[in-house]
Amino acid sequence: MKYVMLLIFVLAMVGFKTGSAQVLNVTVTVQYDHLPTDQQGDLVDFGDKVEQYFNGYTWVDDDYEYDVNCSVRIIIETVQKKTFEKKYKAQFLISSASGEVFYDKTWEFPYERSYPLSHVKAQFDPVTHFLDFYAYLILAGELDTNGLFLGTPLYSKAIEIANQALLSRYPQGWNQRLQVVQMITNVRTRPLRQIKPDFFEALYQLDQENYKKAYQLGMKVMEGLGKVQNAEPNNRYLQMFFNSHYRDLGKLFRGHNTQLEKLAEWDSKHRTTYRDMMDTE
């Protein structure tokens, strides 16, 4: 976790009250070298076009902005030539510096090198609407770190895209994508979204050596995690949170064995990390 990002989050909350993530700073890598040579030509500048699509657009209207750093990896698996189009199958992974991570292994889309990636569209586009969907998920998660449920409007936009896609010629995978958003916004997951501002504030206070304040905020975080764990222990968004922040949680509760043992119980995958932070005296 890069604490410079936390400082930006806190400055946004304190100085601007509702500072909002507006600008994506995405680095894109596309892997297609396993395809036959004669099928690689159309993909030469695909990564650059996707990167520009993400980075050259104002996603959230707000007077205050900060860059949301992300990485995207696209693995083109196959290409199928049809009468009127080339149809690609790909894996897609997007992750942000603050721990939002989404992996999609069922992306199917038509593409030619001459196709523009435009934010202006009259109908569903299986390339750009897919990118929009994940941009909104990433930014919604970022906004939730700034204040209570600030990401809700963007989650709603993602749901609109999924519903539109299901009525299009390219519905593949969109039921699963819709389920992801519904899971994040479900009432059972709400406590996790509620504690995100406290969590990032706690990490900032820890970095500033304000240990008492960090611990107080950390206990609010534990309460929210516990609510989700008790209601739905296999919640995918909860598992994402643990996978992204288990080291931060361990540092936040270093020496507080009761909380660390509880985290080890909830997040057994990272049990060793939590127990390494325990006070053994």
Protein Blocks (a to p, Z undefined) as FASTA:
>chain_A
ZZklmmmmmmmmmmnopaccfbdcddddddfklpcfklmmmmmmmmmmmmmmmmmccfbg
cfbdcddddddddddfbdcddfkbccdddddddddfkopacddfkbccdddfklccdfbd
fbdcfklmmmmmmmmmmmmmmmmmnoghklmmmmmmmmmmmmmmmmmmblghklmmmmmm
mmmmpmklmmmmmmmmmmmmmmmmmmnopaklmmmmmmmmmmmmmmmmmmommlmklmmm
mmmmmmmmmmmmgoilmlmmmmmmmmmmlmmmmmmmpcfZZ
